[in-house]
Amino acid sequence: MFTDLRKKSGSLIVYLMFAAIIITFVISFGPGDQGCRAQPNWVAMVDGDVITQAEFRFLYNNYYDFYQRMIPEFNAKKAQEMNIAKLALDSLVDVMLLAQKAEQLGFTVTEEEIRKEITETPYFQQGGTFNRDQYNRFVQFQMGMTVAAYEEKVRRDLLAKRLRSFLNDSADISEDEMKEEFINTNESLDAQFFVFGKNRMKPEVIEKLRHAVNENELKEFLAKEEKRARSFYEDNKDRWKKDDKTVTPFEEVKEEIARELTLDDRIAALAKADAAKAYSLLSNPSYKLDNLKKDLPDWDMTPLMQSGIRKNQQYLPDLGVAPALIKTLFAHIGLSGPSQPAPIEVDDKVVVARILKHT
């Protein structure tokens, strides 16, 4: 397995070297993912693991402080122009992906290595020695995590660092591979996205669909999908927690759950159908964008604009982790036919994209 990985590592190595400073920065100071399982406020999900808002804010603030020291005129407007929010989130996603791949390949990190990484971090030292009170205060108040969650974060970051080092040490890069990687890193697209999903459907339309679900449909759903309904109940028990800390039994809320899941299924079906309709309309060169609001009245058809999208990018603001969408966009460059690829699903949304500019 490692032999095969070495053979393939040449095409990855330039990208990893480019990301090395960012990844090392995250290893030293970034928070982890276990705390985010205790709270729903996450900004991105990477193959089942989530990145919390607190984790993102902490890294963003570190980037902001770094650039403020390096650039005298740096301010909030400049930070927005440089899109350091995207840079911070891309860095967190990169580390998460590396750690996940390292585990799949059999890399491990021992408890002793975790302890050594923590106790030797300068931020946790006072007078040249590890200060546990300072460490506990940092983890609790600045990271908003438990010590156990922070140690899991250190384990994940060390896994990412270990895989990156392995690839650096084992790569044999040819000139053609370096050229290809340079193009992959610097080639970019500007695009606009029309999104079909629950949060883009007009509220009055959602309410109309909700009330259209009748009792027979709820019974039919529960007869076929009770397992799915129970899974939803277990994942969202806090919604039915009472003042006395007990939880309303499933039997008392199962129709409410069935109605919500039935509604979600209907919205998902409409999203696919109307995304296909939008794709067909936009494929006509003479079609005017202003007509989308009239032709698709159930949705917010304000396009989401993204500039500077790169091949190795994982995350798109307002859309989420979307490597398949980005890959599709770049694969569509130079193809004959419509000016946009076919609709593609991103999490619980269906996206119709139009390429505006290729650099």
MOWOWO-V255249 format. One record per residue. RES is the residue in one letter. PSI is psi in whole degrees, 0 to 359 (999 if undefined). D_LAST is the distance of its C-alpha to the last C-alpha in whole Angstrom. Layout:
{{RES/PSI/D_LAST} {RES/PSI/D_LAST}}
//
This chain:
{{M/314/37} {F/326/36} {T/315/36} {D/320/33} {L/320/31} {R/321/31} {K/328/30} {K/350/27} {S/341/26} {G/321/24} {S/346/21} {L/339/22} {I/321/23} {V/318/20} {Y/316/19} {L/322/22} {M/321/23} {F/325/20} {A/358/21} {A/315/25} {I/316/26} {I/314/25} {I/318/27} {T/320/30} {F/317/29} {V/321/30} {I/324/32} {S/323/34} {F/345/34} {G/148/33} {P/173/35} {G/195/35} {D/353/35} {Q/324/39} {G/330/40} {C/342/37} {R/342/39} {A/352/42} {Q/147/40} {P/357/38} {N/81/35} {W/156/32} {V/341/29} {A/150/27} {M/131/29} {V/99/28} {D/46/30} {G/341/33} {D/138/33} {V/154/32} {I/122/30} {T/162/33} {Q/321/32} {A/319/34} {E/315/32} {F/314/29} {R/320/31} {F/313/32} {L/320/29} {Y/315/27} {N/325/30} {N/318/30} {Y/316/27} {Y/313/28} {D/321/31} {F/310/29} {Y/330/26} {Q/326/29} {R/329/31} {M/328/28} {I/109/27} {P/322/30} {E/12/29} {F/133/27} {N/187/28} {A/322/27} {K/318/25} {K/322/23} {A/322/23} {Q/319/21} {E/320/18} {M/350/18} {N/50/18} {I/342/21} {A/316/22} {K/319/19} {L/317/19} {A/315/23} {L/320/23} {D/321/20} {S/316/23} {L/318/26} {V/319/24} {D/313/23} {V/319/27} {M/316/29} {L/318/27} {L/317/28} {A/318/31} {Q/316/32} {K/322/31} {A/318/33} {E/318/36} {Q/327/35} {L/357/36} {G/10/39} {F/146/38} {T/160/41} {V/130/41} {T/163/45} {E/323/47} {E/320/48} {E/322/44} {I/314/43} {R/317/46} {K/317/45} {E/318/42} {I/311/43} {T/338/46} {E/2/44} {T/120/41} {P/327/42} {Y/335/42} {F/9/45} {Q/150/47} {Q/119/50} {G/28/52} {G/1/50} {T/156/51} {F/132/49} {N/108/50} {R/324/51} {D/319/51} {Q/320/48} {Y/313/46} {N/319/48} {R/318/47} {F/312/43} {V/317/43} {Q/312/45} {F/325/44} {Q/325/40} {M/339/39} {G/39/41} {M/165/42} {T/162/45} {V/320/46} {A/319/45} {A/321/42} {Y/321/41} {E/326/42} {E/322/40} {K/318/37} {V/320/38} {R/316/39} {R/317/35} {D/325/33} {L/324/36} {L/315/35} {A/317/31} {K/322/32} {R/317/34} {L/319/31} {R/317/29} {S/320/32} {F/315/33} {L/321/29} {N/317/29} {D/333/32} {S/356/32} {A/143/29} {D/103/29} {I/127/25} {S/165/25} {E/322/22} {D/321/20} {E/321/20} {M/318/19} {K/315/16} {E/317/15} {E/325/15} {F/317/13} {I/316/10} {N/323/11} {T/326/12} {N/340/8} {E/138/6} {S/164/5} {L/148/6} {D/136/8} {A/161/12} {Q/148/15} {F/133/18} {F/120/22} {V/133/24} {F/109/27} {G/173/30} {K/320/33} {N/357/32} {R/358/30} {M/142/33} {K/137/35} {P/321/38} {E/331/41} {V/319/39} {I/315/40} {E/322/43} {K/317/44} {L/321/43} {R/314/45} {H/343/48} {A/347/48} {V/118/48} {N/172/52} {E/321/54} {N/321/55} {E/323/51} {L/317/51} {K/319/54} {E/320/52} {F/312/49} {L/328/51} {A/325/53} {K/329/50} {E/30/48} {E/324/50} {K/318/49} {R/319/45} {A/319/47} {R/322/49} {S/318/46} {F/319/44} {Y/314/47} {E/324/47} {D/343/44} {N/34/45} {K/330/48} {D/335/48} {R/334/47} {W/22/51} {K/133/52} {K/173/56} {D/330/57} {D/14/59} {K/358/56} {T/166/57} {V/134/55} {T/131/56} {P/154/56} {F/318/54} {E/331/57} {E/343/57} {V/5/53} {K/326/52} {E/323/52} {E/317/50} {I/317/47} {A/321/48} {R/317/47} {E/318/44} {L/324/43} {T/318/43} {L/314/42} {D/320/38} {D/320/39} {R/318/39} {I/319/36} {A/319/34} {A/318/35} {L/323/35} {A/316/31} {K/316/30} {A/315/32} {D/333/30} {A/319/27} {A/322/28} {K/316/29} {A/318/26} {Y/317/24} {S/317/26} {L/314/26} {L/342/22} {S/344/22} {N/114/24} {P/335/22} {S/357/25} {Y/138/25} {K/130/25} {L/327/24} {D/339/27} {N/349/29} {L/321/28} {K/327/30} {K/319/33} {D/337/32} {L/70/32} {P/346/34} {D/351/35} {W/157/31} {D/107/29} {M/20/26} {T/120/24} {P/146/21} {L/125/19} {M/134/16} {Q/132/13} {S/156/10} {G/32/8} {I/130/10} {R/158/10} {K/321/12} {N/10/15} {Q/146/15} {Q/332/18} {Y/141/19} {L/124/18} {P/139/20} {D/351/22} {L/327/22} {G/196/23} {V/115/22} {A/56/20} {P/326/19} {A/320/20} {L/315/18} {I/317/15} {K/319/15} {T/319/16} {L/311/13} {F/327/11} {A/336/14} {H/345/14} {I/130/11} {G/353/12} {L/148/16} {S/162/18} {G/206/20} {P/160/19} {S/5/16} {Q/150/16} {P/165/18} {A/158/21} {P/145/23} {I/143/23} {E/135/25} {V/106/24} {D/240/28} {D/21/30} {K/157/27} {V/130/26} {V/131/22} {V/121/21} {A/146/17} {R/125/15} {I/123/11} {L/325/10} {K/139/7} {H/122/4} {T/999/0}}
//
